[in-house]
Amino acid sequence: MKVDNNLLYLIETIGDNTIKHLVSVLPKYDSKTITISDVNVIDRYAFMLNEKLTEVIVDSANAILQSDAFTESINIKKVELKNIGSNSLPSDLFGDCLNLNSIELPEGLKKIEPGAFYGCMSLKNINIPSSVADIGIGAFQFCTSLKSIDISNIQVIKSELFKGCHALSSITFSENLKIIEHSAFENTNLKDIKIPDSVSIIEYNAFQDCRNLKKIELGKGTKSLGRLFLGCYKLEKVIISASVNEIHEWAFSTLSLVDVEIDSSNPYFEAKDHVIIDKETNIVIGSYGTLPETFEVPEGVIYINSLLVNKKQEKIQGKERLQLRVSAAIVKYPKSYLGKEESNTENIDIKPDYECYGSDIQLISDSDARSYDQCDSKIPDEYYFRFHRGITSPETALTVVAVILFIAIIVLIIVIFFIKNQSSTPKSNEENP
């Protein structure tokens, strides 16, 4: 070990080779900038102890950067990697460099390892060299200020790559992009997305919690649509290509505003009246958007696999909350429907969360519900279904009146008690002269 100008070095000899490590920029190093050109290795946490350094330039064809070399160097704002001794950036290289806002990457770079820029919260943009073909898992995770990025040479977008990049609203995809892995764009600011036709796989939760996403169009190469949009509450439009041959029943869960458009030439599915219908079997795979209060199942449907809630839990009398199976108050089944014994009659009105049981109506799942009109009694108060949340306007008015009357009665009782007490006081004084 040796110290030179408040820089701690380790010199090691391996055979005929001498390897010089930059171990640490010590706290007493006074300059705000440093140029590194004569070392072979920059060790882990090499810059963490110094709080004055704001700019680092690495210009050495022999310099190998170790993982975490810049990690938690919270005051460094600018890094120029003009020349380094590797064609890849190691994992967690700039982890939690909270003030890093400018980075220059070397030409010829081929790979960025997982977590390389994790938590660089001040980084607004970055130019990825065209030579980079692989970016690792979570490499830009929680770069909360990153607004745009061009990854037009990347064929696989790894899981959690941009997760938590709250400001990310613009991205340039490769025309040869093949796979988008799970949670790749979770909790970003993307608003309108067109998936390239080259993409064949989009994994689960790829766009979860993109709270400003309004439209997404799937490319012609996408085969399966799973649960990609959980928590995308503003999503209004999903366009599905003719190539999609698998749609998950929960694909549009939590999406109360969404409308779905399926290419008319798609041989597998059609979107009609808030439901996705399998063309071959006439089975409803699932629903989308918010069902109307009275929902009529399309004619020809023989079975419903799932109807989504897509609506907040409702208040009912006698219960704090009730998780409803569907957002419709009444579901009307067509004559074609085979899922219930009553389906051999004309339109059946079903209360999807109630069942006749003797003379009572019991709360159950919609899959076993019977015709509401066939019940012997009305729904009791403790099971009263409210399509609209909370109590009604008349009930609100009655509640207010009841509270006012209650207060008035209390005040009246107090006044009467006070008057009686006052009237009894003189008599007591007369009896005791």
Secondary structure in CASP SS format (residue, H / E / C, confidence):
PFRMAT SS
TARGET T0000
AUTHOR 0000-0000-0000
METHOD secondary structure of the structure
MODEL  1
M C 1.00
K E 1.00
V E 1.00
D E 1.00
N C 1.00
N C 1.00
L E 1.00
L E 1.00
Y E 1.00
L E 1.00
I E 1.00
E E 1.00
T E 1.00
I E 1.00
G C 1.00
D C 1.00
N E 1.00
T E 1.00
I E 1.00
K E 1.00
H E 1.00
L E 1.00
V E 1.00
S E 1.00
V E 1.00
L C 1.00
P C 1.00
K C 1.00
Y C 1.00
D C 1.00
S C 1.00
K C 1.00
T E 1.00
I E 1.00
T E 1.00
I E 1.00
S C 1.00
D C 1.00
V C 1.00
N C 1.00
V E 1.00
I E 1.00
D C 1.00
R C 1.00
Y C 1.00
A C 1.00
F C 1.00
M C 1.00
L C 1.00
N C 1.00
E C 1.00
K C 1.00
L C 1.00
T C 1.00
E E 1.00
V E 1.00
I E 1.00
V E 1.00
D E 1.00
S C 1.00
A C 1.00
N C 1.00
A C 1.00
I E 1.00
L E 1.00
Q C 1.00
S C 1.00
D C 1.00
A C 1.00
F C 1.00
T C 1.00
E C 1.00
S C 1.00
I C 1.00
N C 1.00
I C 1.00
K C 1.00
K E 1.00
V E 1.00
E E 1.00
L E 1.00
K E 1.00
N E 1.00
I C 1.00
G C 1.00
S C 1.00
N C 1.00
S E 1.00
L E 1.00
P C 1.00
S C 1.00
D C 1.00
L C 1.00
F C 1.00
G C 1.00
D C 1.00
C C 1.00
L C 1.00
N C 1.00
L C 1.00
N C 1.00
S E 1.00
I E 1.00
E E 1.00
L C 1.00
P C 1.00
E C 1.00
G C 1.00
L C 1.00
K C 1.00
K E 1.00
I E 1.00
E C 1.00
P C 1.00
G C 1.00
A C 1.00
F C 1.00
Y C 1.00
G C 1.00
C C 1.00
M C 1.00
S C 1.00
L C 1.00
K C 1.00
N E 1.00
I C 1.00
N C 1.00
I C 1.00
P C 1.00
S C 1.00
S C 1.00
V C 1.00
A C 1.00
D E 1.00
I E 1.00
G C 1.00
I C 1.00
G C 1.00
A C 1.00
F C 1.00
Q C 1.00
F C 1.00
C C 1.00
T C 1.00
S C 1.00
L C 1.00
K C 1.00
S E 1.00
I E 1.00
D E 1.00
I C 1.00
S C 1.00
N C 1.00
I C 1.00
Q C 1.00
V E 1.00
I E 1.00
K C 1.00
S C 1.00
E C 1.00
L C 1.00
F C 1.00
K C 1.00
G C 1.00
C C 1.00
H C 1.00
A C 1.00
L C 1.00
S C 1.00
S E 1.00
I E 1.00
T E 1.00
F C 1.00
S C 1.00
E C 1.00
N C 1.00
L C 1.00
K C 1.00
I E 1.00
I E 1.00
E C 1.00
H C 1.00
S C 1.00
A C 1.00
F C 1.00
E C 1.00
N C 1.00
T C 1.00
N C 1.00
L C 1.00
K C 1.00
D E 1.00
I E 1.00
K E 1.00
I C 1.00
P C 1.00
D C 1.00
S C 1.00
V C 1.00
S C 1.00
I E 1.00
I E 1.00
E C 1.00
Y C 1.00
N C 1.00
A C 1.00
F C 1.00
Q C 1.00
D C 1.00
C C 1.00
R C 1.00
N C 1.00
L C 1.00
K C 1.00
K E 1.00
I E 1.00
E E 1.00
L C 1.00
G C 1.00
K C 1.00
G C 1.00
T C 1.00
K C 1.00
S E 1.00
L E 1.00
G C 1.00
R C 1.00
L C 1.00
F C 1.00
L C 1.00
G C 1.00
C C 1.00
Y C 1.00
K C 1.00
L C 1.00
E C 1.00
K E 1.00
V E 1.00
I E 1.00
I E 1.00
S C 1.00
A C 1.00
S C 1.00
V C 1.00
N C 1.00
E E 1.00
I E 1.00
H C 1.00
E C 1.00
W C 1.00
A C 1.00
F C 1.00
S C 1.00
T C 1.00
L C 1.00
S C 1.00
L C 1.00
V C 1.00
D E 1.00
V E 1.00
E E 1.00
I E 1.00
D C 1.00
S C 1.00
S C 1.00
N C 1.00
P C 1.00
Y C 1.00
F E 1.00
E E 1.00
A E 1.00
K E 1.00
D C 1.00
H C 1.00
V E 1.00
I E 1.00
I E 1.00
D E 1.00
K C 1.00
E C 1.00
T C 1.00
N C 1.00
I E 1.00
V E 1.00
I E 1.00
G E 1.00
S E 1.00
Y C 1.00
G C 1.00
T C 1.00
L C 1.00
P C 1.00
E C 1.00
T E 1.00
F E 1.00
E E 1.00
V C 1.00
P C 1.00
E C 1.00
G C 1.00
V C 1.00
I C 1.00
Y E 1.00
I E 1.00
N C 1.00
S C 1.00
L C 1.00
L C 1.00
V C 1.00
N C 1.00
K C 1.00
K C 1.00
Q C 1.00
E E 1.00
K E 1.00
I E 1.00
Q C 1.00
G C 1.00
K E 1.00
E E 1.00
R E 1.00
L E 1.00
Q C 1.00
L C 1.00
R C 1.00
V C 1.00
S C 1.00
A C 1.00
A C 1.00
I E 1.00
V E 1.00
K E 1.00
Y E 1.00
P C 1.00
K C 1.00
S C 1.00
Y C 1.00
L C 1.00
G C 1.00
K C 1.00
E H 1.00
E H 1.00
S H 1.00
N H 1.00
T C 1.00
E C 1.00
N C 1.00
I E 1.00
D E 1.00
I E 1.00
K C 1.00
P C 1.00
D C 1.00
Y E 1.00
E E 1.00
C E 1.00
Y E 1.00
G C 1.00
S C 1.00
D E 1.00
I E 1.00
Q E 1.00
L E 1.00
I C 1.00
S C 1.00
D H 1.00
S H 1.00
D H 1.00
A C 1.00
R C 1.00
S E 1.00
Y H 1.00
D H 1.00
Q H 1.00
C C 1.00
D C 1.00
S C 1.00
K C 1.00
I C 1.00
P C 1.00
D H 1.00
E H 1.00
Y H 1.00
Y C 1.00
F C 1.00
R C 1.00
F C 1.00
H C 1.00
R C 1.00
G C 1.00
I C 1.00
T C 1.00
S H 1.00
P H 1.00
E H 1.00
T H 1.00
A H 1.00
L H 1.00
T H 1.00
V H 1.00
V H 1.00
A H 1.00
V H 1.00
I H 1.00
L H 1.00
F H 1.00
I H 1.00
A H 1.00
I H 1.00
I H 1.00
V H 1.00
L H 1.00
I H 1.00
I H 1.00
V H 1.00
I H 1.00
F H 1.00
F H 1.00
I H 1.00
K H 1.00
N H 1.00
Q H 1.00
S H 1.00
S H 1.00
T H 1.00
P H 1.00
K H 1.00
S H 1.00
N H 1.00
E H 1.00
E H 1.00
N C 1.00
P C 1.00
END
